Amino acid sequence: MARVYNFSAGPAVLPEEVLKEAAAEMLDYKGTGMSVMEMSHRSKAYQTIIEEAEADLRTLMNIPDNYKVLFLQGGAHQQFAMVPMNFMKNKVADYIITGQWAKKAYAEAKLYGTANAIASSADKTFSYIPDCSDLPISENADYVYICENNTIYGTKFHTLPNTKGKDLVADVSSCFLSEPVDVTKYAMLYGGVQKNIGPAGVVICIIREDLITEDVLPGTPTMLRYKTHADAKSLYNTPPAYGIYICGKVFKWLLKNGGLEAMKEYNEKKAKILYDFLDQSQLFKGTVEKKDRSLMNVPFVTGSDELDAKFIKEATAAGFVNLKGHRSVGGMRASIYNAMPIEGVEKLVAFMDEFEKANG
Ligand SMILES: *Cc1c(COP(=O)(O)O)cnc(C)c1O
């Protein structure tokens, strides 16, 4: 059975090497006589798995000692609530609205306090990142919130906003580990792993230690307090054990392949192939302002719904799958995460070129 080129925005492509390793260990993980799914999360074998995963992530991202790494559940959506519940001491937070995910986080924060939308790119269907060099940051804001890479619209903050000294919280779900980051610029960054790291069911939170306190909004459930999970090293209750194991394998795969510097170079090379093609094409057009283009999610259109549908149908038949754009924007979107091989992008572009010649 042949594997396809999977351009899904998430859950998304994983490194084949990792999948093969997991398959080989399915019935007997390192002489335990059982799979990782079947073992106690309190066992020695599992302890090693989760500790190595955290250590490898710390190495990959150069995470300072005063940041905690938490492996949680509930997806990015749960963080939309956990962030305000844990951080809204003054009950004020500023949100920069660059797409649907930021909008949802903003709406959720409103349940807990005053959330201010201090910038937005809604006026042009989120096709750009607003100028964030001098925003009206609220004097008593507990934090400033961004969605760093906008999975649906294909934009990315290439410069972080000037928060005027306020703590920055970022949803990095769809750009996690795609390039090096300076963790110290964030109070917290978090992401669901199903975009660029592993199977759905795990969300990784990296939080500056001093922010993890007992001083949370009244009524915050034990399970939704960062302190609960930080104190228990992500083993307060049964964690998404198998998912963390796969994440750990992906971290090792990244380390073996040169880490995030090498990943960035590879991702830039891949994205350039697709963007260069779009920039010269008479049929296909990118939908995003060039300066704000994402390396991970590349939306494009033909300008005709009929041709879009025809393209998606023929591409799928040729083994390029999940190219349909998000239901809220239409058109096409190629998600080209870390694990998408460069051949996948080259072949997609060759296919697009043929399609253009036949339909242009
Ligand atoms: C996919 C995605 C989400 C939603 O993730 P869930 O795990 O389904 O809650 C949130 N933010 C970003 C940037 C995403 O790409």
The ligand as an ORCA input file, in Angstrom:
! r2SCAN-3c Opt
* xyz 0 1
  C      -5.746     23.532     15.152
  C      -5.516     24.742     15.934
  C      -6.227     25.003     17.114
  C      -7.293     24.064     17.646
  O      -6.702     22.940     18.169
  P      -7.529     21.831     18.990
  O      -6.435     20.936     19.483
  O      -8.457     21.185     18.032
  O      -8.231     22.514     20.107
  C      -5.915     26.145     17.809
  N      -4.976     26.996     17.394
  C      -4.275     26.788     16.264
  C      -3.244     27.764     15.833
  C      -4.525     25.655     15.503
  O      -3.838     25.453     14.362
*
